[in-house]
Amino acid sequence: MRPRSLAELVGHEEVVGEGTLLRQAIERDQLFSLVLWAPPGSGKTTLARLIANATAAHFVSISAVSSGVAELRTIAREAADRLGMHGQRTVLFIDEIHRFNKAQQDAILPHVEDGTLIFIGATTENPSFEVNAPLLSRSRVVVLQALGDEDIATIVIRAVTDDERGLGARRLSLDDDARSLLVNLANGDARFALNTLEFAAAGLDVGGVIDANRVLQAAQRRAATYDKSGEGHYDAISALHKTLRGSDPDAALYWLARMLERGDDPLYVARRLVRFASEDVGLADPQALPLAMAAQGAIHFLGMPEGALALAELAVYLALAPKSNAVYRAYGAAAADVAQTRNDPVPIHLRNAPTGLMRAIGYGRGYRYAHDYGEGIIGQQNLPANLGSRTYYEPTDRGFERELSTRLERIRRIYEATSPRAGEDANP
């Protein structure tokens, strides 16, 4: 059922529909190197073949899983001969280009540069991370979205009714419930839909009916659109983090379930939630971090699937907790001063003096013991001299930080009133 022309292609109107730049370039036989980035079953290989068929180019298809540098060199040599003797260009289609290492990608680079090969790579992974920069810079990245439900339905109906290449000669029928279920389970993956349809039709007599039960037995599972080690993994954890920050417990539970039910490491998720507790909740709710560590311990103790509930409880708590990134910003500012300013010695009055020599040269002199003063607070210079009275932590007025803000304001007033002035004796 693979489309034989661009007119038969279903979906991707925004990329290769009538009037698009890519469609015009193909129709005018003006080929250039491409990287097709798309989910599984969305038509990457099909589009590459259609591009080659729409031109006079010779088409060579290889898989990055099974091909090596020697084969690439042979293809390049034959392409050079073909171009030199017959003036025919060669389109080299490399499926799963993200599986090629740097040496393999470098092997085709000079041939792409000099026009011997027109390179079309297909990948389900972000090419920014998986394709070498020199090769990527000489290619145009085309992003194909997963096919929509209407697209999948069109493909399925074609397969049922096509007499030449589909199941039409068997006069099978696909009832409405079965078609809706098949489209839903496909998750935009045309290959999954067609394979499932073919299996569901197996064993039926001419004129038979494919019902929802046959589809369910044939599919057994939903088409996988999530790779726990790929782009989908990082997109999902980003979505979880951002929905927690946005105080949306329902979306947080969905993205948590999406990761855990698709096999993500629950300890990885727990680590990210611990990070969220300190980065985005912080001292607005001091119980967030202990609860996050308790959930991490529950995962160790229970394992999966029981441990998922501990993470779900934590996700809901974090979503509903008051939010503050004041500590996160304060630490970042302090770290920036460590990196960007002169690291002066520790002020001498803050240094410990365990030996007579150290006391004799002034270590600890002028230190003011806070417990000897009212409220247990006394002003003194605690930062290196070059930083003066730098302020890092500025609490919000949300949650527990509202109380901390009041405390901090009182402490700073005491410091201002009791800190020794320049030239004064700091000794109590």
C-alpha positions in Angstrom: 0.0 0.0 0.0 3.0 2.3 -0.2 2.1 5.4 -2.2 3.4 5.4 -5.7 3.2 9.2 -6.3 3.0 12.3 -4.3 -0.7 12.5 -5.3 -1.3 9.2 -3.4 0.5 10.4 -0.3 -1.7 10.8 2.7 -1.0 13.6 5.2 1.9 16.0 5.5 0.2 18.7 3.4 2.1 21.4 5.2 5.4 19.9 4.0 4.8 18.4 0.6 1.3 19.6 -0.3 0.5 21.5 -3.4 2.4 24.8 -3.6 4.9 24.0 -0.8 8.6 24.7 -1.5 9.6 21.1 -1.1 6.9 19.9 -3.5 8.0 22.6 -6.1 11.6 21.5 -5.8 10.7 17.9 -6.3 8.5 18.6 -9.3 11.3 20.7 -10.9 13.9 18.0 -10.3 15.9 20.3 -8.1 17.0 17.8 -5.4 19.0 18.7 -2.3 20.0 16.7 0.8 17.4 16.3 3.5 17.0 14.9 7.0 13.5 13.6 7.6 12.7 13.7 11.3 9.5 12.0 12.2 7.8 9.5 14.5 7.7 5.8 13.5 5.3 4.9 10.7 4.7 8.5 9.5 6.1 8.0 6.0 9.8 8.9 6.1 10.9 6.1 3.8 7.9 6.5 1.6 8.6 10.2 1.1 12.3 9.5 0.3 11.2 6.9 -2.4 8.7 9.4 -3.9 11.3 12.1 -4.1 13.6 9.7 -6.0 10.8 8.4 -8.3 9.7 11.9 -9.1 13.1 12.6 -10.6 15.6 10.9 -12.8 17.8 10.0 -9.9 19.1 6.6 -9.1 17.8 5.5 -5.6 19.9 3.5 -3.1 18.4 2.6 0.2 20.5 1.3 3.2 19.9 0.9 6.9 22.3 2.4 9.4 21.8 -0.7 11.5 23.5 -3.0 9.0 25.7 -0.8 6.8 29.3 0.1 7.4 32.0 2.5 6.0 33.1 0.0 3.3 29.6 -0.2 1.8 29.3 3.6 1.9 32.5 4.0 -0.1 31.3 1.5 -2.7 28.0 3.4 -3.1 29.9 6.6 -3.4 32.3 5.2 -6.1 29.4 3.8 -8.1 27.5 7.1 -7.8 30.6 8.9 -9.1 30.8 6.5 -12.1 27.0 6.9 -12.8 27.3 10.6 -12.7 30.4 10.7 -14.9 29.3 8.3 -17.5 25.5 8.8 -17.7 25.0 12.2 -15.9 22.6 10.5 -13.5 22.5 11.6 -9.9 22.2 9.2 -7.0 19.9 9.6 -4.0 21.3 7.8 -1.0 18.6 7.1 1.6 19.9 6.1 5.0 17.2 4.8 7.4 17.8 5.4 11.1 20.7 7.8 10.4 20.9 8.4 14.2 22.5 4.9 14.5 25.5 5.9 12.4 28.6 6.8 14.4 30.8 9.9 13.6 33.1 7.9 11.3 30.3 6.6 9.2 28.7 10.0 8.8 32.1 11.5 8.0 32.5 8.9 5.2 29.7 10.3 3.1 30.3 14.0 3.9 32.8 14.7 1.1 30.5 13.0 -1.5 27.5 15.1 -0.3 29.7 18.2 -0.5 30.8 17.7 -4.1 27.3 16.6 -5.3 28.2 13.0 -6.0 25.4 11.9 -3.5 22.1 13.5 -2.6 21.7 12.4 1.0 18.3 11.7 2.5 18.4 10.6 6.1 15.5 9.4 8.2 15.5 9.5 12.0 13.0 9.3 14.9 15.5 11.2 17.1 16.4 14.9 17.3 18.9 15.4 14.5 20.5 18.2 16.5 21.9 15.6 18.8 22.3 12.6 16.5 23.6 14.0 13.2 27.1 15.4 12.9 27.1 19.2 12.6 28.9 19.3 9.2 26.5 16.9 7.6 23.5 18.6 9.2 24.7 22.0 8.0 24.6 20.6 4.4 21.1 19.3 4.7 17.6 20.7 5.2 15.8 19.2 8.2 12.2 18.4 7.4 9.9 17.7 10.4 7.0 15.4 9.7 4.3 15.1 12.4 2.6 11.9 13.3 -0.3 11.2 11.0 -3.7 12.3 12.2 -6.6 9.9 13.0 -8.3 10.9 9.7 -5.1 10.1 7.8 -4.9 6.7 9.4 -8.6 6.0 8.7 -8.0 6.9 5.0 -5.1 4.6 4.7 -7.0 1.7 6.4 -10.0 2.2 4.2 -7.8 2.2 1.1 -6.2 -1.1 2.2 -9.5 -2.8 2.7 -10.9 -1.7 -0.6 -7.9 -1.7 -3.0 -8.3 -4.8 -5.3 -4.7 -4.6 -6.6 -2.5 -4.1 -3.6 -4.9 -4.4 -0.6 -7.6 -6.7 0.6 -10.3 -5.6 -1.8 -10.3 -8.8 -3.8 -11.4 -10.7 -0.7 -14.4 -8.4 -0.2 -13.8 -8.0 3.5 -15.6 -5.4 5.5 -14.3 -3.4 8.5 -17.1 -2.4 10.9 -17.1 1.1 12.4 -16.1 0.1 15.9 -13.2 -1.9 14.5 -12.0 1.0 12.4 -12.2 3.4 15.3 -10.3 1.1 17.5 -7.6 0.4 14.9 -7.2 4.2 14.3 -7.0 4.8 18.1 -4.5 2.1 18.7 -2.3 3.2 15.8 -1.2 6.4 17.5 -0.5 7.9 14.1 1.6 5.0 13.0 0.5 3.9 9.5 2.8 0.8 9.5 1.2 -0.4 12.8 -2.3 0.1 11.4 -1.6 -1.8 8.2 0.2 -4.7 9.9 -2.6 -5.0 12.5 -5.2 -4.9 9.7 -3.4 -7.6 7.8 -3.2 -9.8 10.8 -6.8 -9.2 11.8 -7.9 -10.3 8.2 -5.8 -13.5 8.3 -8.1 -16.6 8.3 -11.2 -14.8 7.2 -13.2 -16.2 4.3 -14.2 -14.0 1.4 -16.8 -11.5 2.5 -15.8 -11.8 6.1 -16.1 -9.1 8.7 -13.3 -7.6 10.7 -14.8 -6.6 14.1 -13.3 -4.8 17.1 -12.4 -8.1 18.8 -10.3 -9.3 15.9 -8.5 -5.9 15.8 -7.9 -6.0 19.6 -6.4 -9.6 19.3 -4.3 -8.6 16.3 -2.9 -5.4 17.9 -2.5 -6.7 21.5 -1.1 -3.3 22.5 -1.1 0.3 21.5 1.5 1.4 19.0 4.6 2.6 20.8 5.3 6.3 20.4 7.6 6.6 23.4 11.2 5.7 23.5 12.5 5.8 27.1 16.0 6.5 25.9 15.2 9.0 23.1 13.6 12.3 22.4 10.2 11.3 23.8 11.7 10.6 27.2 13.2 14.1 27.5 10.0 15.7 26.2 7.9 13.8 28.7 10.1 14.7 31.7 10.1 18.3 30.6 6.3 18.2 30.4 6.1 16.7 33.9 8.4 19.3 35.3 6.5 22.2 33.7 3.0 21.0 34.6 4.2 20.6 38.2 5.5 24.2 38.1 2.2 25.3 36.7 0.4 23.7 39.7 -1.7 21.3 37.5 -2.0 18.0 39.4 -4.1 16.3 36.6 -1.5 16.9 33.8 1.3 16.0 36.2 -0.4 12.6 36.9 -0.8 12.0 33.2 2.8 12.7 32.3 4.0 10.7 35.3 1.9 7.7 34.1 3.0 8.2 30.6 6.6 7.7 31.7 6.1 4.9 34.2 3.7 2.9 32.1 6.1 3.0 29.1 8.9 1.6 31.1 10.9 4.6 32.3 13.2 4.1 35.3 11.1 5.1 38.3 14.3 6.1 40.2 15.1 8.6 37.3 11.6 10.1 37.8 12.1 10.2 41.6 15.4 12.0 41.2 13.8 14.6 39.0 11.0 15.1 41.5 13.5 15.5 44.3 15.2 18.2 42.1 11.8 19.9 41.6 11.1 19.9 45.3 14.2 22.0 46.0 14.3 24.0 42.7 10.6 25.0 42.3 9.0 24.6 45.7 11.9 25.3 47.9 11.2 26.9 51.3 7.7 27.9 50.3 7.0 24.4 51.6 9.9 22.9 53.6 8.0 19.5 53.7 8.3 19.0 49.9 11.9 17.8 50.0 11.5 15.4 52.8 8.4 14.0 51.1 10.3 13.6 47.9 13.1 11.7 49.6 10.4 9.5 51.3 9.0 8.7 47.9 12.4 7.9 46.5 12.8 5.5 49.5 9.4 3.9 48.8 10.5 3.2 45.2 13.6 1.4 46.6 11.6 -0.5 49.1 8.5 -1.4 47.0 9.7 -1.4 43.5 7.2 -1.3 40.6 4.3 -1.2 40.1 3.4 -0.6 43.7 5.9 2.3 44.0 4.1 4.2 41.3 1.6 5.3 43.9 4.3 6.9 46.0 5.4 8.9 43.0 1.8 9.8 42.2 1.2 11.1 45.8 4.4 13.1 45.5 3.5 14.6 42.1 0.1 15.7 43.4 1.7 17.2 46.5 4.3 19.1 44.5 1.7 20.4 42.0 -0.4 21.8 44.8 2.4 23.1 46.9 3.2 26.9 47.0 6.1 27.6 44.6 9.3 29.5 45.1 12.6 29.4 43.2 14.2 31.9 45.7 16.8 29.4 46.9 17.5 28.3 43.4 18.2 31.9 42.3 20.1 32.6 45.5 22.5 29.7 45.0 22.9 30.6 41.3 23.9 34.1 42.3 26.3 32.9 45.0 27.9 30.4 42.6 28.3 33.2 40.0 30.2 35.3 42.5 32.4 32.4 43.3 33.2 31.9 39.6 33.4 35.6 38.6 34.9 37.5 41.6 38.2 37.3 43.4 38.0 34.6 46.1 39.3 36.6 49.1 40.4 34.8 52.2 37.9 33.9 54.9 37.5 37.0 57.2 40.0 36.5 60.1 37.3 36.8 62.8 35.5 33.8 61.3 38.5 31.5 61.3 39.0 28.8 63.9 42.1 29.2 66.2 43.0 25.8 67.6 46.7 26.7 68.3 48.4 29.4 70.2 50.2 30.6 67.0 46.9 31.0 65.2 45.5 33.0 68.1 48.6 35.1 68.3 48.4 36.2 64.6 44.7 37.1 65.1 42.6 34.1 64.0 39.2 34.4 65.6 39.9 38.0 66.9 36.7 40.1 66.8 34.3 37.2 66.5 31.0 38.0 68.1 29.3 34.9 69.7 25.6 35.2 68.7 24.3 33.5 71.8 25.7 36.2 74.0 23.3 38.8 72.4 19.6 39.4 72.6 17.6 37.2 70.1 20.8 35.3 69.4 21.6 37.6 66.5 24.5 40.0 66.1 25.8 41.9 63.1 29.2 41.2 61.8 31.0 40.8 58.4 30.4 37.2 57.3 31.3 37.5 53.6 34.8 38.2 52.1 35.6 41.9 52.2 35.3 42.3 48.4 31.7 41.2 48.5 30.7 43.5 51.3 27.1 42.9 52.2 25.9 41.1 49.1 22.3 39.8 49.2 21.5 36.5 47.6 18.4 35.1 49.2 15.2 37.1 48.7 12.2 35.0 49.9 8.8 35.3 48.2 5.5 36.0 50.0 4.2 32.5 49.2 3.7 29.6 51.7 6.2 29.3 54.5 8.5 31.8 52.8 6.1 34.5 54.0 7.2 33.8 57.5 10.8 33.5 56.5 10.6 36.9 54.9 9.4 38.4 58.1 12.2 36.8 60.1 14.8 37.8 57.5 13.6 41.4 57.6 14.0 41.5 61.4 17.5 39.8 61.2 18.7 42.4 58.6 17.5 45.2 60.8 19.4 43.8 63.7 22.5 43.4 61.5 22.2 47.0 60.3 22.0 48.3 63.9 24.7 46.2 65.5 27.3 45.7 62.8 30.6 47.3 63.7 31.4 50.4 61.7 34.7 50.8 59.8 37.5 51.3 62.4 35.5 50.1 65.3 36.6 47.3 67.6 34.5 44.3 66.8 35.4 42.5 70.1 32.4 42.0 72.5 
